[in-house]
Amino acid sequence: MTPHFGGRLVVAVVPSDVGRRVTVRRREPDGFRDAVGVLESWDDGVLRVRKRDGTLVDIPEETVVAARVVPER
């Protein structure tokens, strides 16, 4: 099954979105995972997303299959 965000796969996040709230779907060896939080940085091909619980998720750019900016909570 292909993962979908609103019916289609779209990567609509760019480095200038640092500081905004995003959702990112990434490919993992066992399937797909999502991270929702503030995009804290995007350096050297790695997105860093701070989740609501405070954890920081490092996401290699080449694993991103879908991403978008989402409204603040």
N, C-alpha and C positions, 0 to 999 in steps of 0.2 A: 504494500500500500504506500502510496506517495504522500508525504506530509503536506498539509495545506495551511496557509494563513488566509482566512477569508476566501477560500476557493482557489487560490493560486499561490505559487511560490514566487516571492519577491524579496529581493534584498534592497531595502529602501533606507538604509542607514549609511551615513558617510562620516569620515573623521570629524567634520565640523559639527556633528551631533553630540560630541562630548559634552556632558552636563545635562543631557536630556534623558527622560525615561524611555527605555526601549524594551522590546522583546526580541530575543534572538533564539532561533532554532539551529542546533548544530548536530552534525553527524558524529556518533560515537560508535565504538566497535559493537555494542549490543543494541544499537538502534538510534533513536533521536532523543535529544534532551532540549528543554527550553530553559532560558534564563530571562527573568523579568527584573529590571532594576535600572539604576542610573549608570549610563555609560561613562565611566570615570576616565578612561584613556583608550587610545588606539595608537599603539606604538609598535614598530618593528613587526607588523603583521599579527599582533595580539590585541584583541578587544578585552577590556577589563570592565566587568559589570558588577556593581555593588547591589546585592539583593536586599530586600526589605529587612531580612533578619541580620544584616550587616556583613554577611559573608561576601567575599570577593571571588568572582569566577573569571578565570583566564580562558579566553576562547580563541584558539588559533583561527585566523581569518580563513584559511583554506577549508575549515570544517563547517563554515556557516552556509546553511541552505536557504534560510529565510530570516529576515529581520525588518523591523519597522519601529518608528517612534510611536509611543502610545501616550494617551493623556495622563496627566498627573492623577494620583489617587485622590 
